[in-house]
Amino acid sequence: MFGYVKPFKPELRMKEFDTYKAVYCGLCHQMGQRYSPLSRFTLSYDFTFAALLGMALEENFAGFEEARCMAHPTKKRPRAAACPSLERVSDFAVALLHQKVRDNIADSGFWSGIPYRMARLFTGPMNRRAVSACPQIGKALEEMMERQFALEAQAQVSIDAAAEPTAAAMGQMLALLSEKEDEKRILSRMGYLLGRWIYLIDALDDLSDDAKQGSFNPLLRRFDPEGSWNGRGGIPPDRREEVFSFGTGLLNITAGELAAAYELLDLKRYKPILDNIIYMGLSASARQVLERKKEKRLLPAP
């Protein structure tokens, strides 16, 4: 996960932001307790969204507690108490970290891959515990990686096909946040669209670097199927706005479909925070990506 799925802070009330931080802290604590202190460094806003979503659907509210932690050793701070959603999202985070390490090993040469091979010594045991706790996660992520590697090896691949493995895996994982069949169907659809959105915004964010380095990027395959931009200074200046506008359009369409699925859920709590993320946070993250490109003069300033 990449940290794109986060609230738009200027529109959050203080009590909502405090609740969000408490869930973030609760998830951090749960990861440390369930796995190891090192696993806490993998925590991102994306996982906090998943935890909020699962907790918003739980019948029994575990509430909050106050405690100290490594980051705040001198003063107790509120954090979400242990609950099934925090446990399950901890499993997601650890399993995804291991797959990310595997992906980096596959994409790196011998020397550049040494740090990732060393990291695998730590992520491997944690991943085995996560898969043991929830075998569906391991199956979903193994399928995702196999399909992704196969797709990236193909000469011709559409954007939809490239995003499919991540979308499908995320759909399977979010569905695990509920035991109710009607909620599982909605969560599966939400997860699919969220996974697609995350894949697309990451592709958009990495677009210029991927073009310079010759790395796989579905947007490059769409606009430069022959690979003439790869390693030759990146995207030509006269094509940049066209490519980024197309990618932004796909993001907006996906976010709209995600919002439609989200509206079908019967939330028991945290609706203002989740509304903020769905309706403002996602679009704010997309704007931040484009602003970074303008600051680096990869896109014309308005």
C-alpha positions as CSV (number, residue, x, y, z in Angstrom):
1,M,0.0,0.0,0.0
2,F,1.2,3.5,-0.8
3,G,-0.4,6.0,1.5
4,Y,-2.7,7.7,-1.0
5,V,-6.0,6.8,0.7
6,K,-6.2,9.4,3.4
7,P,-8.5,12.1,4.7
8,F,-8.6,15.7,3.5
9,K,-7.5,17.2,6.8
10,P,-8.8,20.8,6.3
11,E,-12.4,19.5,6.2
12,L,-12.1,17.2,9.2
13,R,-13.5,18.4,12.6
14,M,-11.0,18.2,15.5
15,K,-12.8,15.3,17.1
16,E,-12.9,13.4,13.8
17,F,-9.2,13.9,13.3
18,D,-8.5,12.8,16.9
19,T,-10.6,9.6,16.2
20,Y,-8.7,9.0,13.0
21,K,-5.3,9.3,14.8
22,A,-6.6,7.0,17.6
23,V,-7.4,4.3,15.0
24,Y,-4.0,4.8,13.3
25,C,-2.3,4.3,16.7
26,G,-4.5,1.3,17.5
27,L,-3.5,-0.3,14.3
28,C,0.1,0.5,14.9
29,H,-0.1,-1.1,18.4
30,Q,-1.9,-4.2,17.0
31,M,0.8,-4.8,14.4
32,G,3.5,-4.5,17.0
33,Q,1.7,-6.9,19.3
34,R,0.7,-9.4,16.6
35,Y,3.9,-9.4,14.7
36,S,6.9,-7.3,15.7
37,P,7.9,-3.7,16.3
38,L,9.5,-3.6,12.9
39,S,6.1,-4.3,11.2
40,R,4.9,-0.9,12.5
41,F,7.1,0.8,10.0
42,T,4.9,-0.5,7.2
43,L,1.8,1.2,8.5
44,S,0.2,3.7,6.0
45,Y,-3.0,5.7,5.6
46,D,-4.4,3.1,3.3
47,F,-4.4,0.5,6.0
48,T,-6.0,2.9,8.4
49,F,-8.8,3.4,5.9
50,A,-9.4,-0.3,5.8
51,A,-9.4,-0.5,9.6
52,L,-11.9,2.3,9.9
53,L,-14.1,0.7,7.3
54,G,-14.1,-2.7,9.1
55,M,-14.7,-1.1,12.5
56,A,-17.5,1.0,11.1
57,L,-19.4,-2.3,10.3
58,E,-18.7,-4.2,13.5
59,E,-21.7,-4.9,15.7
60,N,-19.7,-4.7,19.0
61,F,-17.7,-1.5,19.4
62,A,-14.4,-2.2,21.3
63,G,-13.9,1.5,22.1
64,F,-10.7,3.3,22.9
65,E,-8.0,3.2,25.5
66,E,-5.1,5.4,26.6
67,A,-1.5,4.1,26.5
68,R,2.1,5.1,25.9
69,C,4.1,3.8,23.0
70,M,7.6,4.0,21.5
71,A,6.7,7.1,19.5
72,H,5.1,8.8,22.5
73,P,6.8,7.4,25.6
74,T,6.1,10.3,28.0
75,K,2.4,10.8,27.7
76,K,-0.5,8.5,27.3
77,R,-2.5,8.9,24.0
78,P,-5.9,7.5,23.0
79,R,-5.8,4.5,20.7
80,A,-8.5,2.1,19.3
81,A,-8.8,-1.0,21.5
82,A,-8.0,-4.4,19.9
83,C,-10.8,-5.7,17.7
84,P,-11.3,-8.1,14.8
85,S,-10.8,-5.4,12.1
86,L,-7.5,-4.3,13.5
87,E,-6.3,-7.8,13.7
88,R,-7.3,-8.6,10.1
89,V,-5.9,-5.4,8.7
90,S,-2.6,-6.1,10.5
91,D,-2.5,-9.4,8.6
92,F,-3.1,-7.5,5.3
93,A,-0.3,-5.1,6.0
94,V,2.3,-7.7,6.8
95,A,1.4,-9.9,3.9
96,L,1.4,-7.0,1.4
97,L,4.8,-5.9,2.8
98,H,6.2,-9.4,2.0
99,Q,4.9,-9.3,-1.5
100,K,6.3,-5.8,-2.0
101,V,9.7,-7.1,-1.0
102,R,9.4,-10.0,-3.4
103,D,8.5,-7.6,-6.2
104,N,11.5,-5.4,-5.5
105,I,13.8,-8.4,-5.5
106,A,12.4,-9.4,-8.9
107,D,12.8,-5.9,-10.3
108,S,16.4,-5.4,-9.0
109,G,19.8,-6.6,-10.1
110,F,22.1,-8.7,-7.9
111,W,23.7,-5.8,-5.9
112,S,20.7,-3.5,-5.7
113,G,18.6,-6.4,-4.6
114,I,20.7,-7.3,-1.6
115,P,18.7,-5.0,0.8
116,Y,15.5,-6.6,-0.3
117,R,16.8,-10.1,0.1
118,M,17.9,-9.2,3.6
119,A,14.5,-7.7,4.3
120,R,12.9,-11.0,3.2
121,L,14.6,-12.7,6.2
122,F,12.3,-10.6,8.4
123,T,9.1,-10.4,6.3
124,G,9.1,-14.1,5.5
125,P,8.3,-15.4,9.0
126,M,5.8,-12.6,9.5
127,N,4.1,-13.4,6.3
128,R,3.8,-17.1,7.3
129,R,2.1,-16.1,10.5
130,A,-0.3,-13.8,8.6
131,V,-1.2,-16.5,6.1
132,S,-1.6,-19.0,8.9
133,A,-4.1,-16.6,10.6
134,C,-5.9,-15.9,7.4
135,P,-5.2,-18.3,4.5
136,Q,-7.4,-16.3,2.1
137,I,-4.9,-13.4,2.2
138,G,-2.0,-15.6,1.1
139,K,-4.0,-17.1,-1.7
140,A,-5.2,-13.7,-3.0
141,L,-1.7,-12.2,-2.9
142,E,0.0,-15.2,-4.5
143,E,-2.5,-15.0,-7.4
144,M,-1.9,-11.3,-7.7
145,M,1.8,-11.6,-8.0
146,E,1.7,-14.4,-10.5
147,R,-0.8,-12.6,-12.7
148,Q,1.1,-9.3,-12.4
149,F,4.5,-10.8,-13.4
150,A,2.8,-12.6,-16.3
151,L,1.1,-9.4,-17.6
152,E,4.2,-7.3,-17.3
153,A,6.1,-9.8,-19.5
154,Q,3.6,-9.4,-22.3
155,A,4.3,-7.1,-25.2
156,Q,0.7,-5.8,-25.3
157,V,-1.3,-5.2,-22.2
158,S,-4.2,-2.8,-21.6
159,I,-4.5,-0.6,-18.6
160,D,-7.6,-2.5,-17.4
161,A,-5.7,-5.8,-17.6
162,A,-2.7,-4.4,-15.8
163,A,-4.8,-3.1,-12.9
164,E,-6.8,-6.3,-12.6
165,P,-4.5,-8.4,-10.3
166,T,-4.2,-5.6,-7.7
167,A,-7.9,-4.8,-7.9
168,A,-9.0,-8.4,-7.5
169,A,-6.7,-9.0,-4.6
170,M,-7.9,-5.9,-2.8
171,G,-11.5,-7.0,-3.4
172,Q,-10.9,-10.4,-1.8
173,M,-9.1,-8.8,1.2
174,L,-11.7,-6.1,2.0
175,A,-14.5,-8.8,1.8
176,L,-12.8,-10.4,4.8
177,L,-13.8,-7.4,7.0
178,S,-17.3,-8.7,7.4
179,E,-19.1,-12.0,7.9
180,K,-22.4,-10.8,6.4
181,E,-22.9,-11.9,2.8
182,D,-24.5,-8.6,1.7
183,E,-21.7,-6.6,3.2
184,K,-19.1,-8.9,1.8
185,R,-20.4,-8.3,-1.7
186,I,-20.3,-4.6,-1.3
187,L,-16.8,-4.7,0.3
188,S,-15.6,-6.9,-2.5
189,R,-16.7,-4.3,-5.0
190,M,-15.3,-1.5,-3.0
191,G,-12.0,-3.3,-2.6
192,Y,-11.8,-4.0,-6.3
193,L,-12.3,-0.4,-7.2
194,L,-10.0,0.8,-4.5
195,G,-7.3,-1.5,-5.6
196,R,-7.7,-0.3,-9.2
197,W,-7.6,3.4,-8.0
198,I,-4.4,2.8,-6.0
199,Y,-2.8,1.0,-8.9
200,L,-3.6,3.8,-11.3
201,I,-2.5,6.7,-9.0
202,D,0.8,4.9,-8.3
203,A,1.3,4.4,-12.1
204,L,0.5,8.1,-12.6
205,D,2.9,9.2,-9.8
206,D,5.7,7.0,-11.1
207,L,5.0,7.8,-14.8
208,S,8.0,10.1,-15.5
209,D,10.5,8.0,-13.6
210,D,9.3,4.8,-15.3
211,A,9.6,6.4,-18.7
212,K,13.2,7.5,-18.0
213,Q,14.2,4.1,-16.5
214,G,12.3,1.9,-19.0
215,S,10.2,0.3,-16.2
216,F,6.8,-1.2,-16.8
217,N,3.9,1.3,-16.6
218,P,0.5,0.6,-18.1
219,L,0.0,4.3,-19.1
220,L,3.3,4.2,-21.0
221,R,2.2,1.0,-22.8
222,R,-1.0,2.9,-23.8
223,F,0.7,6.0,-25.2
224,D,4.1,4.6,-26.2
225,P,3.5,0.9,-27.2
226,E,6.9,0.7,-29.0
227,G,8.8,1.9,-26.0
228,S,10.5,4.8,-27.8
229,W,10.3,7.0,-24.7
230,N,12.0,4.5,-22.5
231,G,15.4,5.7,-21.2
232,R,15.5,8.6,-23.6
233,G,14.6,11.5,-21.4
234,G,11.1,10.3,-20.5
235,I,7.8,11.6,-21.9
236,P,8.2,14.2,-24.6
237,P,7.1,17.7,-23.3
238,D,4.4,18.0,-25.9
239,R,2.7,14.8,-24.8
240,R,2.9,15.1,-21.0
241,E,-0.4,17.0,-20.5
242,E,-2.2,14.5,-22.7
243,V,-0.9,11.5,-20.8
244,F,-1.5,12.9,-17.3
245,S,-5.0,14.1,-18.2
246,F,-5.9,10.7,-19.4
247,G,-4.6,9.1,-16.2
248,T,-6.5,11.6,-14.1
249,G,-9.7,10.9,-16.0
250,L,-9.4,7.2,-15.2
251,L,-8.8,8.0,-11.5
252,N,-11.9,10.2,-11.4
253,I,-14.1,7.5,-13.0
254,T,-12.9,4.8,-10.7
255,A,-13.3,7.1,-7.6
256,G,-16.9,7.8,-8.7
257,E,-17.7,4.1,-9.0
258,L,-16.1,3.5,-5.6
259,A,-18.3,6.2,-4.0
260,A,-21.4,4.5,-5.5
261,A,-20.5,1.2,-3.9
262,Y,-19.6,2.8,-0.6
263,E,-23.1,4.4,-0.4
264,L,-24.6,0.9,-0.2
265,L,-23.0,0.2,3.2
266,D,-24.9,0.6,6.4
267,L,-22.2,2.2,8.6
268,K,-22.6,2.1,12.4
269,R,-19.9,4.7,13.1
270,Y,-17.1,6.8,11.6
271,K,-19.3,7.9,8.6
272,P,-18.1,11.6,8.6
273,I,-14.4,10.4,8.5
274,L,-15.0,7.8,5.8
275,D,-17.1,10.3,3.8
276,N,-14.2,12.7,4.0
277,I,-11.8,10.1,2.6
278,I,-14.0,8.9,-0.2
279,Y,-15.4,12.3,-1.4
280,M,-12.5,14.6,-0.7
281,G,-9.4,12.7,0.3
282,L,-9.0,10.7,-2.9
283,S,-9.3,13.7,-5.1
284,A,-6.9,15.7,-2.9
285,S,-4.3,12.9,-3.3
286,A,-4.7,13.0,-7.1
287,R,-4.2,16.8,-7.0
288,Q,-1.1,16.4,-4.9
289,V,0.4,14.0,-7.4
290,L,-0.2,16.5,-10.2
291,E,1.2,19.4,-8.2
292,R,4.4,17.5,-7.6
293,K,4.7,17.1,-11.4
294,K,4.2,20.8,-11.9
295,E,6.8,21.6,-9.2
296,K,9.3,19.4,-11.1
297,R,8.3,21.1,-14.4
298,L,7.0,17.8,-15.7
299,L,3.6,19.5,-16.3
300,P,2.9,23.1,-17.3
301,A,1.8,25.3,-14.4
302,P,-1.7,26.8,-14.7
